[in-house]
Structures are given as structure tokens and as C-alpha cells.
Amino acid sequence: MGDYYKTKESVEEYIKLAKNVNRQLLIEKLKQVLPLQSSLLEIGSGPGTGWKILNEFYKVTGSDNSSEFMNHLVSKNPDGNFIELDAISLKTEMKFHGIYSNKVMHHLKDDELIESMRRQSEILNSNGIICHSFWKGEGSEIFKGLFVNYHSLLSLSEAFRKYFEILSVEEYKEFEDNDSLLLIARKK
């Protein structure tokens, strides 16, 4: 995934960059399909902004693969439930009703994304829900030392359909019109 999220300086830079990102739209969409107070894994909790909102509605376990972000999360939310977790292998024995990520899965190569989907289906309860956002586009690039894999409506549907019934894939605006995709699906 690169070293960007591994240093204290880059984590502090990211926290400043992401502080005005509106996660409410994604969480409102999730609330339409995942009952309140369900157990939820957030992959890539980062600075914890989304985790705090999700925690108002769900029993959230936050996670991150960066020890710097984990230190930040635990220090800012001492009563929170957090685990250090890789988005591909998802090494945990815990089970969840839902899994959520905001612009995390686009750091995975296509084969890694499929492996993550397989693992997500294994740690979800029956009929479990996933809700993930991605950058819309084609190809991939290295941005600030991080791999970024862009997706289309079709590429996401193809990557997820083996393990999940797609409930919706829709475009939305994060910075520019239709620059992002939100996928919501149910475990098969």
C-alpha cells in the first residue's frame, strides 16, 4: 500500500486534508439497508471521523493497517473498539452484520480486491451488507507513494458479484461531479 500512512507527519497531513470530507451521504445510504445497532467493521478508519458518525448508529469496530492511525484513533477515542487490520487478509475471527469503507479499497490491485471480497464474505453474517466508496475512472496511478486503482460501475460489479448480490452502484460527487462511486451489496 505504500508508506504514506506509516509516518506521523503524513498522518497529520492526511487528517488536515480529509477534515472537510462529507461522509454523511454514504452513511445515510448504509442506514437504508443495515439495521441500526448492527455490528459493523469499518475498514480504514484513518482519523476516525467516519467512525464517530457510524458509532452513533452502529456497534462499530474500527480498523486500520497504519500503526500511526491506530495510535491516533485510540488516543482520540479511548472507549472505542479498534483492531489493526489489513484490508486484503482481514485476519480476524470476529463476525459482523456489515462492513464499511470510505475510499480505502481503491488502494487494492484487482486481484487483491477480489481476495478482500472473499474474506469480507467470510467474516460477514448471513445476509451481511457491505458499503464501499471508490474513485471513479480508469487505470491506476501512484499518488503520494500510494497505489490508487480507479473503477467503473462495470468493473465494480464484476469484482463483487461472485460473493455479493449488488444492491446498488451509484455515482456521487466528492470534489467534482461524478468523481466517486458507492457500492452497496449483500452477501450471497
DRENDO-1510 file (C-alpha; in Angstrom, 1 decimal, always signed):
<recs>
REC; n; res; u; v; w
REC; 1; MET; +0.0; +0.0; +0.0 .
REC; 2; GLY; +3.0; +2.3; +0.3 .
REC; 3; ASP; +4.5; +4.2; +3.2 .
REC; 4; TYR; +2.3; +7.3; +3.1 .
REC; 5; TYR; +0.2; +6.4; +6.1 .
REC; 6; LYS; +3.1; +5.0; +8.1 .
REC; 7; THR; +4.7; +8.3; +9.3 .
REC; 8; LYS; +3.3; +10.7; +11.9 .
REC; 9; GLU; +3.9; +13.6; +9.5 .
REC; 10; SER; +1.9; +12.1; +6.7 .
REC; 11; VAL; -0.9; +11.0; +9.0 .
REC; 12; GLU; -1.2; +14.6; +10.3 .
REC; 13; GLU; -1.2; +15.9; +6.7 .
REC; 14; TYR; -3.9; +13.5; +5.8 .
REC; 15; ILE; -6.1; +14.4; +8.8 .
REC; 16; LYS; -5.9; +18.1; +7.7 .
REC; 17; LEU; -6.7; +17.2; +4.1 .
REC; 18; ALA; -9.6; +15.0; +5.0 .
REC; 19; LYS; -11.3; +17.0; +7.7 .
REC; 20; ASN; -13.9; +18.6; +5.4 .
REC; 21; VAL; -14.9; +15.4; +3.6 .
REC; 22; ASN; -18.6; +14.8; +4.0 .
REC; 23; ARG; -19.2; +11.1; +4.9 .
REC; 24; GLN; -22.9; +11.7; +5.9 .
REC; 25; LEU; -24.3; +10.8; +2.4 .
REC; 26; LEU; -22.6; +7.4; +2.4 .
REC; 27; ILE; -23.7; +6.7; +6.0 .
REC; 28; GLU; -27.3; +7.7; +5.2 .
REC; 29; LYS; -27.2; +5.2; +2.3 .
REC; 30; LEU; -25.9; +2.5; +4.6 .
REC; 31; LYS; -28.6; +3.2; +7.1 .
REC; 32; GLN; -31.2; +2.4; +4.5 .
REC; 33; VAL; -30.0; -1.3; +4.2 .
REC; 34; LEU; -28.3; -2.1; +7.5 .
REC; 35; PRO; -30.4; -2.0; +10.6 .
REC; 36; LEU; -29.3; +0.4; +13.4 .
REC; 37; GLN; -27.3; -1.1; +16.2 .
REC; 38; SER; -25.9; -3.9; +13.9 .
REC; 39; SER; -22.3; -4.9; +14.3 .
REC; 40; LEU; -20.2; -3.0; +11.7 .
REC; 41; LEU; -16.5; -3.2; +10.7 .
REC; 42; GLU; -15.0; -0.1; +9.3 .
REC; 43; ILE; -12.0; -0.8; +7.2 .
REC; 44; GLY; -9.5; +2.0; +7.2 .
REC; 45; SER; -10.8; +4.2; +9.9 .
REC; 46; GLY; -8.0; +6.7; +9.4 .
REC; 47; PRO; -8.5; +9.8; +11.5 .
REC; 48; GLY; -11.8; +8.4; +12.9 .
REC; 49; THR; -14.2; +11.0; +11.5 .
REC; 50; GLY; -16.4; +8.4; +9.8 .
REC; 51; TRP; -16.0; +6.0; +12.8 .
REC; 52; LYS; -17.5; +8.7; +15.1 .
REC; 53; ILE; -20.6; +9.2; +12.9 .
REC; 54; LEU; -21.0; +5.4; +12.4 .
REC; 55; ASN; -20.7; +4.8; +16.1 .
REC; 56; GLU; -23.8; +6.9; +16.7 .
REC; 57; PHE; -25.9; +4.3; +14.8 .
REC; 58; TYR; -23.9; +1.0; +14.9 .
REC; 59; LYS; -21.7; -1.2; +17.2 .
REC; 60; VAL; -18.6; -0.3; +15.3 .
REC; 61; THR; -15.2; -1.9; +15.3 .
REC; 62; GLY; -12.8; +0.5; +13.6 .
REC; 63; SER; -9.6; -0.7; +11.9 .
REC; 64; ASP; -6.6; +0.5; +10.1 .
REC; 65; ASN; -3.3; -1.0; +8.8 .
REC; 66; SER; -1.3; +2.0; +9.9 .
REC; 67; SER; +0.1; +1.9; +13.4 .
REC; 68; GLU; +0.2; +5.8; +13.3 .
REC; 69; PHE; -3.5; +5.9; +12.6 .
REC; 70; MET; -4.2; +3.3; +15.2 .
REC; 71; ASN; -2.4; +5.4; +17.8 .
REC; 72; HIS; -4.4; +8.4; +16.8 .
REC; 73; LEU; -7.7; +6.5; +16.9 .
REC; 74; VAL; -7.1; +5.0; +20.3 .
REC; 75; SER; -5.8; +8.3; +21.8 .
REC; 76; LYS; -8.8; +10.3; +20.5 .
REC; 77; ASN; -11.4; +7.6; +21.3 .
REC; 78; PRO; -10.2; +5.7; +24.3 .
REC; 79; ASP; -13.5; +3.8; +24.8 .
REC; 80; GLY; -13.6; +2.8; +21.1 .
REC; 81; ASN; -13.2; -0.7; +19.7 .
REC; 82; PHE; -10.3; -0.8; +17.2 .
REC; 83; ILE; -8.2; -3.5; +15.6 .
REC; 84; GLU; -5.1; -3.3; +13.4 .
REC; 85; LEU; -6.2; -4.9; +10.2 .
REC; 86; ASP; -5.0; -5.4; +6.6 .
REC; 87; ALA; -7.8; -4.7; +4.0 .
REC; 88; ILE; -6.9; -7.8; +2.0 .
REC; 89; SER; -6.3; -10.6; +4.5 .
REC; 90; LEU; -8.7; -9.3; +7.2 .
REC; 91; LYS; -7.2; -11.5; +9.8 .
REC; 92; THR; -9.9; -11.6; +12.5 .
REC; 93; GLU; -12.2; -14.2; +14.0 .
REC; 94; MET; -14.9; -11.6; +14.6 .
REC; 95; LYS; -18.1; -11.7; +12.6 .
REC; 96; PHE; -20.1; -8.6; +11.5 .
REC; 97; HIS; -23.5; -7.6; +10.1 .
REC; 98; GLY; -21.9; -5.0; +7.9 .
REC; 99; ILE; -18.6; -3.8; +6.5 .
REC; 100; TYR; -18.0; -0.2; +5.5 .
REC; 101; SER; -15.1; +1.7; +4.0 .
REC; 102; ASN; -14.7; +5.2; +2.5 .
REC; 103; LYS; -12.0; +5.4; -0.2 .
REC; 104; VAL; -9.9; +2.6; +1.1 .
REC; 105; MET; -10.5; -0.3; -1.3 .
REC; 106; HIS; -9.2; +1.7; -4.2 .
REC; 107; HIS; -5.7; +1.1; -2.8 .
REC; 108; LEU; -6.0; -2.6; -3.7 .
REC; 109; LYS; -5.0; -4.1; -7.1 .
REC; 110; ASP; -7.8; -6.0; -8.9 .
REC; 111; ASP; -6.7; -9.5; -7.5 .
REC; 112; GLU; -6.3; -8.0; -4.0 .
REC; 113; LEU; -9.8; -6.5; -4.2 .
REC; 114; ILE; -11.2; -9.9; -5.1 .
REC; 115; GLU; -9.3; -11.6; -2.3 .
REC; 116; SER; -10.7; -8.9; +0.1 .
REC; 117; MET; -14.2; -9.6; -1.1 .
REC; 118; ARG; -13.8; -13.3; -0.4 .
REC; 119; ARG; -12.6; -12.5; +3.1 .
REC; 120; GLN; -15.3; -10.0; +3.7 .
REC; 121; SER; -17.9; -12.6; +2.7 .
REC; 122; GLU; -16.3; -15.0; +5.3 .
REC; 123; ILE; -16.4; -12.5; +8.2 .
REC; 124; LEU; -20.0; -11.3; +7.4 .
REC; 125; ASN; -23.0; -12.9; +9.0 .
REC; 126; SER; -25.6; -14.3; +6.5 .
REC; 127; ASN; -27.2; -11.6; +4.5 .
REC; 128; GLY; -24.4; -9.2; +5.7 .
REC; 129; ILE; -24.1; -5.8; +4.0 .
REC; 130; ILE; -21.0; -4.1; +2.5 .
REC; 131; CYS; -20.8; -0.4; +1.7 .
REC; 132; HIS; -17.6; +0.8; +0.0 .
REC; 133; SER; -16.7; +4.0; -1.9 .
REC; 134; PHE; -14.2; +4.3; -4.7 .
REC; 135; TRP; -12.7; +6.9; -7.0 .
REC; 136; LYS; -14.3; +6.6; -10.4 .
REC; 137; GLY; -12.1; +6.4; -13.5 .
REC; 138; GLU; -9.9; +4.1; -15.5 .
REC; 139; GLY; -6.5; +2.6; -14.8 .
REC; 140; SER; -4.3; +3.2; -11.8 .
REC; 141; GLU; -1.6; +5.5; -10.6 .
REC; 142; ILE; +0.8; +6.1; -7.7 .
REC; 143; PHE; -0.3; +9.1; -5.7 .
REC; 144; LYS; +1.9; +10.3; -2.8 .
REC; 145; GLY; +3.5; +6.9; -2.9 .
REC; 146; LEU; +0.2; +5.1; -2.7 .
REC; 147; PHE; -1.3; +2.8; -5.3 .
REC; 148; VAL; -4.7; +4.1; -6.5 .
REC; 149; ASN; -6.9; +1.8; -8.6 .
REC; 150; TYR; -9.8; +3.6; -10.4 .
REC; 151; HIS; -13.1; +1.8; -11.0 .
REC; 152; SER; -16.2; +2.0; -13.2 .
REC; 153; LEU; -19.7; +0.8; -12.5 .
REC; 154; LEU; -19.0; -2.3; -14.6 .
REC; 155; SER; -15.6; -3.1; -13.0 .
REC; 156; LEU; -17.0; -3.0; -9.5 .
REC; 157; SER; -20.0; -5.1; -10.4 .
REC; 158; GLU; -17.7; -7.7; -11.9 .
REC; 159; ALA; -15.3; -7.7; -8.9 .
REC; 160; PHE; -18.0; -8.1; -6.3 .
REC; 161; ARG; -20.6; -10.4; -8.0 .
REC; 162; LYS; -19.0; -13.7; -7.1 .
REC; 163; TYR; -19.6; -13.2; -3.4 .
REC; 164; PHE; -22.2; -10.4; -3.2 .
REC; 165; GLU; -25.6; -9.5; -4.6 .
REC; 166; ILE; -25.2; -5.9; -5.8 .
REC; 167; LEU; -27.9; -3.8; -4.3 .
REC; 168; SER; -26.7; -0.5; -5.9 .
REC; 169; VAL; -23.7; +1.1; -7.5 .
REC; 170; GLU; -24.1; +4.8; -8.0 .
REC; 171; GLU; -22.0; +7.8; -8.8 .
REC; 172; TYR; -21.7; +10.8; -6.4 .
REC; 173; LYS; -19.6; +13.9; -6.0 .
REC; 174; GLU; -16.8; +14.2; -3.5 .
REC; 175; PHE; -14.9; +17.0; -5.1 .
REC; 176; GLU; -16.1; +17.1; -8.8 .
REC; 177; ASP; -19.4; +15.8; -10.3 .
REC; 178; ASN; -19.5; +12.0; -10.5 .
REC; 179; ASP; -15.9; +11.6; -9.4 .
REC; 180; SER; -16.8; +8.8; -6.9 .
REC; 181; LEU; -18.7; +5.5; -6.8 .
REC; 182; LEU; -20.6; +4.0; -3.9 .
REC; 183; LEU; -21.3; +0.2; -3.9 .
REC; 184; ILE; -23.7; -1.4; -1.6 .
REC; 185; ALA; -24.2; -5.2; -1.7 .
REC; 186; ARG; -25.5; -8.2; +0.3 .
REC; 187; LYS; -23.6; -11.4; +1.0 .
REC; 188; LYS; -24.8; -14.3; -1.2 .
</recs>
